[in-house]
């Protein structure tokens, strides 16, 4: 009679142990939720099709599922750039960089948005950060440098004067 309480206790402990072992793998801070990844992928597809508004909806759904999804913040920023809203793009690039200051896509995108706004000095800061992170040949740095060169040439062109009226 003394052992009757031990059987239910062992069953309870075995059930608890099996539920831990059978459950999903532990999710670390750097692992994104699968739903968030799927929504971000759908956002990238919508953006590739040219549907920036739908892309924003998908990326926002990705962030609702997992607020640590840097790619979703970058995707929203890229979508706002497609819509011609560089100020909003800069805001979302800033959010992405707050989560991962080494994200090359966010640094490059933010630099290009700065150029669109005429803030080439801030874009140069991003270029320096990209070069410091890359160490070797880096396409993000090359593309941002090209955008800076184009902006510099465009701003250096003399203003066209209106023809004199007689």
N, C-alpha and C positions, 0 to 999 in steps of 0.2 A: 504494500500500500504506500510505502514511502516514495516509490519511484513514479507514481501516477502523475505527479505535477511536473516531472522532468520531461515527459514526452511532449506535452503541449509547448513547453518552453523551447525545446529543441526544434520543433516544427516552426515556431514563430521566428527563431533566429535563422533557421535555414531559409525561410521565405524572405526575410529581410536581406540576407546576404545574396540570394539569387536575384532579387530585384535590382540590387546595385550592380551586380555583374552583368545582367542582361541589358540594363539600360544603355542609353546612348553614351558614346565616348564623352569624357569630360570636355567641356568647351572652355578654352583659355580666352584671355583677353584679346588675343590677336586673331582668333578664328571668327569669321563672320557667320551669321545664321544663313542656312541655305536659301530660305525665302528671300532674304535681302539680296543675296547674290543673283537669284533668278530675276528679281525685279530690276536690278541694275543692268543685267544682260538685256532685258526687254527694253530698258531705257536707251541703251547703246544702239540697239537695233532700230528703235524709233528715230533716234538722232541720225543714224546713217541713212534712213529713208527721207530725212529732211523734215520730220514732224517734231519740231522742238517742243511744242506744247504737250504732246503725248509723252515725250521723253521726260519732261519735268515731272509729270504725274507718276511715271514709273519710278523715277529716282526718289521722289518724295515717299512713295510706298516703301522703297528699299530702306530709307532712313527711318520710317516709322517702325519697321521690323527690327532694324539694328542701327542705332544712331552713331555707331563707330565706323560706318562704311565710307571710307575716304573716297572711294571711286564714285559713290553716289553724289557726294558733294561736288566733286570735279565734274561729273556729268551734268548736274544742274547748272554749274557755271558755264560749261560749254554750250548748253542749250540757250542760256541767256545771251551769250555772245552771238549765237545764230539769229536770235531775235533782235539784235542790235542794241542790247542793254548792257554795255560793259561795266557800268557801276554795280549792277546786281551780280554780274559775273565775278567781279573782284571780291564782293562780300562772301560768295560761296567758295571761292578759292582760299580766302582767309580761313574759313571754317575747316576746309580740308587740311590746310597747313597747320592749324591748331592741333589737329589729331596726329598728323605726321609731317613734321617740318622738313623731312627729307624727300617728300614726294615730288619727283621730277616733273611729272605731268602737271601738277598743280602750280609748281614754280614757273614753268614755261607758260602755261595758260594765263596765270596772273600777270606775268611780264608782258604778254601780248595785249591783255586787256588794259594794262597801264599805258602801253604805247597808243592804243586807240583813244585813250583819254588825254593823251599829250604828256603824260608823266614819264618821260624817257629816263629820268634820273632814277626813279623807283624801279623801272624795268632793268636798268643796269645793275642795281643791287641784286635783283633776282638772278641775273646772268652770272654775277660773281658767286652767288650761292650755288648755282647749278655747277659751275666749273669747279668749285671746291668739293662738291660731292662726287663728281664724275671721275676726276683724276686722269682719265684717259680720254680718247676720242668720244665725244658725246653728241648724239644727234639733237637732243633737247637744247644744248648750248648753241649748236650750229644754227638751228632754226630760229632761236630767239635773237642771236646775233644778226642774222639776215633781216629779221623784222626790224631790229634797231637801225641797221644800216639803211634800210628802205625809208624809215621814218626820218632819219637824219638827212638823207638826200632830198626828201620831199620838203622838209622845213628849210633847207638851204637854198632852194630855188627862189630866184627873185620874184617878187610880186609883179604881176602884170599890171601895167598902168592903163588906164582908160584912154582912149584916143582923145586928143584935144578937140574941143568944139570950136568951130570958127565963129 
